[in-house]
Amino acid sequence: MKVYHGTNARFEKVDLNKCNLHNDFGRGFYVTSVKLHAEQRAQNIAERFGGEPVVMEFDFDEKCLNNSLYRTLVFEKPTRKWVEFIMQNRDRKNTTPVHHFDIVAGPVADDKMRRQFDRYEAKEITMEKLLSKVTYSEPTHQIMLATETVLKLIYPKITANPLSDIEDIISAVSIALVRNNSLDMIEAMKIVYNSQTFAQLTEESNELYKKSWQEIYEMLTQEMK
């Protein structure tokens, strides 16, 4: 799986001590499988703190999410437990981590959702109303790596990839799957990466990467029938 991190300056090593304790899933290094979201994040950070938008790319073996060697927590979609987990991590009264997971993956509680979280905390809306609102928001995805051990599971991209357009196609196709099939992002990514369409897309000689994402999406939907 290709994952991305949006920032305002390139760096060589992640310093977990500099990571914010009160993010969605707590202190850790955050990446996303959706390149567009990393690009937007990089732009926002550069506008707020200066510097230039930078999107760093990594390889990540998604099988680690099911590896018993690591303490993992995966939210396939927004749920009550997801909301409660995020609210615990964001609670600034907590001065130490509220969990001991190595990896946490799931949807992002972005700025579009923040107002709904605030309304729920103020008891203006119910949990059911909150979940109904965030479920129909734009699909998002993030993976948080909380320990030095699991940071070794991601590998930075060193050389240029002649098929770099593939990553943009995969992100667009995955988002389309989410929107059109009532899937969450993790389910959609699994379908894409396990498909024959993906295998053909990554075969350089086919030159499918030159096609539009809509054409690749049509190939995938035909395969799924």
C-alpha positions as CSV (number, residue, x, y, z in Angstrom):
1,M,0.0,0.0,0.0
2,K,1.2,3.5,-0.8
3,V,0.7,5.9,2.1
4,Y,1.3,9.7,2.3
5,H,2.2,12.3,4.9
6,G,1.4,16.0,4.3
7,T,3.7,18.5,5.9
8,N,5.6,21.8,5.3
9,A,9.2,20.5,5.4
10,R,10.8,17.3,4.4
11,F,12.5,15.3,7.2
12,E,14.7,12.2,7.5
13,K,13.5,10.8,10.8
14,V,10.2,10.8,12.7
15,D,10.5,12.2,16.3
16,L,7.5,10.8,18.1
17,N,8.2,13.1,21.1
18,K,7.3,16.1,18.8
19,C,4.0,14.5,17.8
20,N,0.8,16.0,19.2
21,L,-0.7,14.0,22.0
22,H,-4.3,15.1,21.3
23,N,-4.8,14.0,17.7
24,D,-7.7,11.7,16.7
25,F,-5.8,8.5,17.6
26,G,-3.3,10.0,20.1
27,R,0.4,10.7,19.7
28,G,2.0,9.1,16.7
29,F,3.0,9.5,13.1
30,Y,0.0,9.8,10.8
31,V,-0.2,8.7,7.1
32,T,-3.1,8.3,4.7
33,S,-3.8,6.1,1.7
34,V,-5.6,9.0,0.0
35,K,-2.9,11.2,-1.6
36,L,-5.4,14.1,-2.2
37,H,-5.9,14.4,1.6
38,A,-2.2,14.5,2.2
39,E,-1.9,17.2,-0.4
40,Q,-4.6,19.2,1.3
41,R,-3.0,18.7,4.7
42,A,0.4,19.9,3.4
43,Q,-1.2,23.0,2.0
44,N,-3.0,23.8,5.2
45,I,0.1,23.4,7.3
46,A,2.2,25.5,5.0
47,E,-0.4,28.3,5.1
48,R,-0.6,28.2,8.9
49,F,3.1,27.7,9.8
50,G,5.0,28.7,6.7
51,G,7.3,26.7,4.5
52,E,6.3,24.8,1.4
53,P,3.7,22.1,1.0
54,V,5.4,18.7,1.0
55,V,3.8,15.3,0.5
56,M,6.1,12.4,1.6
57,E,5.4,9.0,0.2
58,F,5.9,5.6,1.9
59,D,5.4,1.9,1.2
60,F,3.4,0.2,4.0
61,D,2.5,-3.5,4.2
62,E,-1.2,-3.5,5.2
63,K,-0.9,-7.0,6.4
64,C,0.6,-5.5,9.6
65,L,-2.8,-4.4,10.6
66,N,-3.7,-8.1,11.2
67,N,-0.4,-9.2,12.6
68,S,-0.6,-10.5,16.2
69,L,2.9,-9.2,16.8
70,Y,1.5,-5.7,17.0
71,R,-1.2,-4.1,19.1
72,T,-3.6,-2.9,16.5
73,L,-7.0,-1.2,16.4
74,V,-8.8,-0.8,13.2
75,F,-12.1,1.1,12.7
76,E,-13.7,0.0,9.4
77,K,-16.1,2.9,9.6
78,P,-17.4,5.6,12.0
79,T,-19.0,3.9,15.0
80,R,-19.8,4.8,18.6
81,K,-16.5,3.3,19.7
82,W,-14.7,5.3,17.1
83,V,-16.3,8.5,18.4
84,E,-15.6,7.7,22.0
85,F,-12.0,6.8,21.2
86,I,-11.4,10.1,19.4
87,M,-13.0,12.1,22.2
88,Q,-10.8,10.4,24.8
89,N,-7.6,11.2,22.8
90,R,-8.7,14.8,22.1
91,D,-9.5,15.5,25.8
92,R,-6.8,18.0,26.8
93,K,-7.3,17.1,30.5
94,N,-5.4,13.9,29.7
95,T,-1.7,14.6,29.9
96,T,-0.6,11.0,29.1
97,P,-1.6,8.6,26.3
98,V,-5.1,7.0,26.8
99,H,-4.2,3.8,25.0
100,H,-1.2,1.5,24.3
101,F,-1.9,0.5,20.7
102,D,1.0,0.3,18.3
103,I,-1.1,1.0,15.2
104,V,-4.6,2.6,14.9
105,A,-6.3,2.9,11.5
106,G,-9.7,4.3,10.5
107,P,-11.6,7.4,9.3
108,V,-10.4,10.9,10.0
109,A,-12.5,13.3,12.2
110,D,-11.6,16.2,10.0
111,D,-12.7,19.9,10.3
112,K,-16.0,19.1,8.5
113,M,-16.8,16.7,11.4
114,R,-15.4,18.8,14.2
115,R,-18.6,20.9,14.6
116,Q,-20.7,17.7,14.9
117,F,-18.4,16.4,17.7
118,D,-18.7,19.7,19.5
119,R,-22.5,19.6,19.2
120,Y,-22.5,16.0,20.6
121,E,-20.3,17.0,23.5
122,A,-22.6,19.9,24.3
123,K,-25.5,17.4,24.2
124,E,-27.1,19.3,21.3
125,I,-27.3,16.0,19.2
126,T,-27.4,12.3,20.0
127,M,-24.8,9.8,19.1
128,E,-27.0,8.4,16.4
129,K,-27.4,11.8,14.8
130,L,-23.6,12.4,15.0
131,L,-22.9,9.1,13.3
132,S,-25.5,9.7,10.6
133,K,-23.8,13.1,9.8
134,V,-20.2,11.8,9.7
135,T,-21.1,8.7,7.8
136,Y,-22.2,10.7,4.8
137,S,-19.1,12.9,4.8
138,E,-16.4,12.6,2.2
139,P,-14.6,9.2,2.8
140,T,-11.3,9.5,4.6
141,H,-8.6,7.2,5.9
142,Q,-5.6,7.5,8.3
143,I,-3.1,5.2,9.9
144,M,-1.3,6.2,13.1
145,L,2.0,4.6,14.0
146,A,2.7,5.1,17.7
147,T,6.0,3.3,18.4
148,E,9.5,3.2,17.1
149,T,9.0,-0.5,16.3
150,V,6.1,0.0,13.9
151,L,7.7,3.1,12.3
152,K,10.1,0.6,10.8
153,L,7.2,-0.9,8.9
154,I,7.0,2.1,6.5
155,Y,9.6,2.7,3.8
156,P,10.2,6.1,2.2
157,K,10.1,6.3,-1.5
158,I,13.7,6.9,-2.7
159,T,13.6,6.8,-6.5
160,A,11.2,8.2,-9.0
161,N,8.4,5.8,-10.1
162,P,7.7,5.9,-13.8
163,L,4.2,4.9,-13.0
164,S,3.5,7.5,-10.4
165,D,0.1,8.2,-11.9
166,I,-1.0,4.8,-10.6
167,E,-1.2,6.1,-7.0
168,D,-3.6,8.9,-8.0
169,I,-5.7,6.4,-10.0
170,I,-5.9,4.0,-7.0
171,S,-7.0,6.8,-4.7
172,A,-9.7,8.1,-7.1
173,V,-11.0,4.6,-7.8
174,S,-11.1,3.7,-4.1
175,I,-13.1,6.9,-3.3
176,A,-15.5,6.1,-6.1
177,L,-16.0,2.6,-4.7
178,V,-16.8,4.1,-1.3
179,R,-19.3,6.5,-2.7
180,N,-21.1,4.1,-5.0
181,N,-21.1,0.9,-3.0
182,S,-21.6,1.9,0.6
183,L,-18.1,0.7,1.6
184,D,-15.6,2.2,3.9
185,M,-12.1,3.2,2.7
186,I,-10.3,0.2,4.1
187,E,-12.8,-2.2,2.4
188,A,-12.4,-0.3,-0.8
189,M,-8.6,-0.4,-0.7
190,K,-8.7,-4.1,-0.1
191,I,-10.9,-4.7,-3.1
192,V,-8.6,-2.5,-5.4
193,Y,-5.3,-4.1,-4.2
194,N,-6.6,-7.7,-4.5
195,S,-8.1,-7.2,-8.0
196,Q,-6.9,-8.3,-11.4
197,T,-7.4,-4.7,-12.5
198,F,-4.7,-3.6,-10.0
199,A,-2.4,-6.3,-11.2
200,Q,-2.8,-5.1,-14.8
201,L,-2.5,-1.5,-13.8
202,T,0.8,-2.0,-12.2
203,E,2.2,-3.9,-15.2
204,E,4.2,-1.2,-17.0
205,S,4.0,-2.7,-20.4
206,N,0.2,-2.4,-20.4
207,E,0.4,1.3,-20.1
208,L,-3.0,1.4,-18.3
209,Y,-1.7,4.2,-16.1
210,K,-2.1,6.5,-19.1
211,K,-5.9,5.9,-19.0
212,S,-8.2,8.0,-16.8
213,W,-9.2,6.8,-13.4
214,Q,-12.8,6.5,-14.7
215,E,-11.8,4.0,-17.3
216,I,-9.9,2.0,-14.6
217,Y,-12.9,2.2,-12.3
218,E,-15.1,0.8,-15.1
219,M,-12.6,-2.1,-15.5
220,L,-12.8,-2.9,-11.8
221,T,-16.6,-2.7,-11.7
222,Q,-16.8,-5.2,-14.6
223,E,-14.4,-7.5,-12.8
224,M,-16.6,-7.3,-9.6
225,K,-19.7,-8.4,-11.4
